[in-house]
Amino acid sequence: MHATELVSGDPLQVKILFIGGRKEWLQGLAEPFTVVGGTWFDSGTPHLEYEFYEHLAIHRIIEKTVRAERDGYDAVVIGCFYDPGLREARELVRIPVVGVCEASLQVASSLTAGKFSILVGRRKWIPKMADNVRNYGFESRIASWRVLNLTVPDMRDKEKTQAAILREARAAVEEDLAECVVLGCTGMAGQAKKAQEELGIPVLDPVLMGLKVAEMRAILWKRFGISHSKIGGYEPPPPEELAPIYRKVYGTPP
């Protein structure tokens, strides 16, 4: 059996929508059986560093996720390390919805016997991200939070960002005993390889982790019908209650 033929013998193909990523670059990271769609948050904000900006983005993330399921996508990735709208989106769809933070932590925890560190742009980000880490069950695995002192717009300067990543990743390993480093912003995408080669430890790019976990989740869903549980926390609103509210907000049925 060919590696991309599962269960039925038919060639496997999955479609993944990445919210907040460049389609062409992502397609180059994807497996041959994956088709990647890319879209932006369209929140009217330059980034999502602030809680208010995140609130505006969640409105669009929900709409794009519901539309993606309707359009035949097999998974959605939310491309911000705050994982904005992750729980809300999972309530409304059956297809897998992946947050790049949660995905990165899941991979990091499987690559280390001990602890790992997270590099963030600004101290401002830590409380929100730490809440997510705690909710995901990884609080005891965090060696440290290391701050680059860079805003999201600052990260457009790739040389400056790379230097800051190397500096703080090295400190995390030598001072905090981290066995792995997670880049805590999609603005650092494409910057993990050099640090990994220099330090000799896993350095995880959240965009890559989100995409790869989404590919796995899409396969589980498309071939085996496995996705997030709809009992408990991700239970959706009753259809008769949701439909008029959703139509009022978005102008279309859910």
C-alpha positions as CSV (number, residue, x, y, z in Angstrom):
1,M,0.0,0.0,0.0
2,H,1.3,3.4,-0.9
3,A,2.0,5.7,2.1
4,T,-0.8,8.0,1.1
5,E,-3.4,5.3,0.7
6,L,-5.3,4.5,3.9
7,V,-8.1,2.0,4.7
8,S,-10.1,2.4,1.4
9,G,-7.1,2.1,-0.9
10,D,-8.0,5.5,-2.4
11,P,-5.3,8.2,-2.7
12,L,-5.5,10.4,0.4
13,Q,-6.0,14.2,0.0
14,V,-6.8,16.6,2.8
15,K,-7.7,20.3,2.6
16,I,-6.5,22.6,5.4
17,L,-7.4,26.3,5.8
18,F,-4.7,28.2,7.6
19,I,-6.0,31.5,9.1
20,G,-3.2,34.0,9.3
21,G,-0.7,32.4,7.0
22,R,0.8,32.8,3.5
23,K,-0.7,30.0,1.3
24,E,2.3,29.6,-1.0
25,W,4.9,29.2,1.8
26,L,2.6,26.9,3.7
27,Q,2.0,24.7,0.7
28,G,5.8,24.2,0.5
29,L,5.8,22.9,4.1
30,A,2.8,20.6,3.5
31,E,2.9,16.9,2.6
32,P,2.1,15.9,-1.0
33,F,-1.4,14.9,0.0
34,T,-2.3,18.2,1.5
35,V,-3.9,21.2,-0.2
36,V,-3.5,24.4,1.9
37,G,-5.8,27.4,1.7
38,G,-4.6,30.6,3.3
39,T,-6.6,33.6,4.6
40,W,-6.0,36.5,7.0
41,F,-7.8,37.5,10.2
42,D,-9.4,40.5,8.5
43,S,-9.9,42.0,12.0
44,G,-8.9,45.6,10.9
45,T,-5.9,45.5,13.4
46,P,-2.2,45.3,12.5
47,H,-1.6,42.4,14.9
48,L,-3.2,40.6,17.8
49,E,-0.9,41.6,20.7
50,Y,-3.8,43.2,22.7
51,E,-6.8,41.5,24.2
52,F,-9.1,44.0,22.4
53,Y,-7.5,43.2,19.0
54,E,-7.9,39.5,19.7
55,H,-11.6,40.1,20.5
56,L,-12.1,41.7,17.1
57,A,-10.3,38.8,15.4
58,I,-12.3,36.1,17.0
59,H,-15.5,37.4,15.3
60,R,-13.8,36.7,11.9
61,I,-12.1,33.5,12.9
62,I,-15.5,31.9,13.8
63,E,-17.0,33.0,10.5
64,K,-14.0,31.7,8.5
65,T,-14.0,28.3,10.3
66,V,-17.7,27.7,9.8
67,R,-17.4,28.7,6.1
68,A,-14.3,26.3,5.8
69,E,-16.4,23.4,7.0
70,R,-19.1,24.3,4.5
71,D,-16.6,24.6,1.7
72,G,-15.2,21.1,2.3
73,Y,-12.0,21.7,4.3
74,D,-10.9,18.9,6.5
75,A,-9.2,21.1,9.2
76,V,-8.6,24.7,10.1
77,V,-5.5,26.2,11.8
78,I,-5.7,29.4,13.8
79,G,-2.3,31.1,13.1
80,C,-1.8,33.1,16.3
81,F,0.0,31.9,19.4
82,Y,-2.9,33.3,21.6
83,D,-5.1,30.6,19.9
84,P,-7.9,33.1,19.6
85,G,-11.3,31.7,19.1
86,L,-10.2,28.1,19.4
87,R,-12.8,26.9,21.9
88,E,-15.5,29.0,20.3
89,A,-14.8,27.7,16.8
90,R,-14.7,24.1,18.0
91,E,-18.2,24.5,19.4
92,L,-19.6,25.3,16.0
93,V,-17.9,22.7,13.7
94,R,-17.1,19.0,13.5
95,I,-13.9,19.4,11.5
96,P,-10.7,19.7,13.6
97,V,-9.7,23.2,14.6
98,V,-6.0,23.5,15.6
99,G,-4.4,26.3,17.6
100,V,-0.7,26.7,16.9
101,C,0.1,27.2,20.6
102,E,-1.7,24.0,21.7
103,A,-0.1,22.1,18.8
104,S,3.4,23.3,19.6
105,L,3.0,22.4,23.3
106,Q,1.8,18.9,22.4
107,V,4.8,18.3,20.2
108,A,7.3,19.8,22.7
109,S,6.0,17.7,25.5
110,S,6.5,14.5,23.4
111,L,10.1,15.5,22.5
112,T,11.4,16.2,26.0
113,A,11.9,14.2,29.2
114,G,12.0,17.4,31.2
115,K,10.9,20.9,30.5
116,F,10.8,23.3,27.6
117,S,10.9,27.1,27.3
118,I,8.7,29.5,25.3
119,L,10.1,32.6,23.6
120,V,7.7,35.6,23.4
121,G,8.1,39.0,21.9
122,R,6.9,41.0,24.8
123,R,6.2,40.6,28.5
124,K,2.7,41.8,27.7
125,W,1.9,38.4,26.1
126,I,2.8,36.1,29.0
127,P,-0.3,36.3,31.2
128,K,-2.7,35.4,28.3
129,M,-0.4,32.6,27.0
130,A,0.3,31.3,30.5
131,D,-3.5,31.0,31.0
132,N,-3.7,28.9,27.8
133,V,-0.7,26.7,28.9
134,R,-2.4,26.0,32.2
135,N,-5.7,25.2,30.5
136,Y,-4.0,22.8,28.1
137,G,-2.3,21.0,31.1
138,F,1.3,21.9,30.3
139,E,2.1,24.3,33.2
140,S,4.4,21.9,35.0
141,R,6.4,21.4,31.8
142,I,7.5,25.1,31.3
143,A,11.1,25.8,32.2
144,S,10.8,29.5,31.5
145,W,9.2,32.3,29.5
146,R,12.0,34.2,27.7
147,V,11.3,37.7,26.3
148,L,12.8,39.0,23.0
149,N,11.6,42.6,23.6
150,L,10.2,42.7,20.1
151,T,6.7,43.7,18.9
152,V,5.0,41.8,16.1
153,P,5.9,44.6,13.6
154,D,9.5,44.5,14.9
155,M,9.7,40.8,13.8
156,R,9.7,41.9,10.1
157,D,13.4,42.5,10.7
158,K,14.5,38.9,10.3
159,E,18.1,39.5,11.3
160,K,17.2,41.3,14.5
161,T,14.6,38.6,15.3
162,Q,17.0,35.8,14.6
163,A,19.7,37.3,16.9
164,A,17.1,37.7,19.7
165,I,15.9,34.1,19.3
166,L,19.5,32.7,19.5
167,R,20.2,34.8,22.5
168,E,17.2,33.8,24.5
169,A,17.1,30.2,23.4
170,R,20.7,29.8,24.5
171,A,19.9,31.3,27.8
172,A,16.9,29.0,28.2
173,V,19.1,26.0,27.7
174,E,22.0,27.1,29.8
175,E,20.3,28.9,32.6
176,D,16.8,27.4,32.7
177,L,17.7,23.8,31.7
178,A,15.2,23.7,28.9
179,E,15.4,20.7,26.6
180,C,13.4,22.3,23.8
181,V,12.4,25.8,22.8
182,V,9.1,26.8,21.4
183,L,8.8,30.1,19.4
184,G,5.8,31.8,20.8
185,C,4.6,33.9,17.9
186,T,3.9,33.1,14.3
187,G,5.8,36.3,13.5
188,M,8.9,34.2,14.2
189,A,8.0,31.7,11.4
190,G,10.9,30.4,9.5
191,Q,13.4,31.2,12.2
192,A,13.7,27.9,14.1
193,K,16.2,26.1,11.9
194,K,19.3,28.2,12.6
195,A,18.7,28.1,16.3
196,Q,18.1,24.4,16.3
197,E,21.3,23.8,14.4
198,E,23.4,26.0,16.7
199,L,22.0,24.7,20.0
200,G,21.5,21.1,19.1
201,I,18.0,20.9,20.6
202,P,14.5,20.9,19.1
203,V,13.3,24.5,18.3
204,L,9.7,24.5,17.2
205,D,8.2,26.9,14.7
206,P,4.5,27.3,15.7
207,V,3.4,27.6,12.0
208,L,5.0,24.3,11.1
209,M,3.7,22.6,14.3
210,G,0.2,23.9,13.6
211,L,0.2,22.7,10.0
212,K,1.6,19.2,10.8
213,V,-0.7,18.6,13.7
214,A,-3.6,19.7,11.4
215,E,-2.5,17.2,8.8
216,M,-2.6,14.4,11.3
217,R,-6.0,15.6,12.7
218,A,-7.4,15.9,9.2
219,I,-6.5,12.3,8.4
220,L,-8.1,11.1,11.7
221,W,-11.2,13.0,10.8
222,K,-11.5,12.2,7.1
223,R,-10.6,8.5,7.4
224,F,-11.7,7.5,10.8
225,G,-14.3,10.1,11.8
226,I,-12.3,11.2,14.9
227,S,-12.4,14.9,15.9
228,H,-13.0,16.9,19.1
229,S,-15.7,15.6,21.5
230,K,-19.0,17.4,21.3
231,I,-19.9,16.4,24.8
232,G,-19.0,18.8,27.6
233,G,-16.9,21.8,26.8
234,Y,-17.3,21.8,23.1
235,E,-21.0,21.1,23.1
236,P,-22.7,23.5,20.5
237,P,-25.6,25.7,21.1
238,P,-29.0,24.2,20.2
239,P,-29.5,24.6,16.4
240,E,-32.8,26.4,16.8
241,E,-31.2,28.9,19.2
242,L,-28.0,29.3,17.2
243,A,-29.5,29.8,13.7
244,P,-31.2,33.2,14.2
245,I,-28.3,34.6,16.3
246,Y,-25.7,33.5,13.7
247,R,-27.7,34.9,10.8
248,K,-28.1,38.2,12.6
249,V,-24.3,38.5,13.2
250,Y,-23.0,37.1,9.9
251,G,-25.9,37.4,7.5
252,T,-25.9,33.6,6.6
253,P,-27.0,30.4,8.3
254,P,-24.4,28.5,10.3
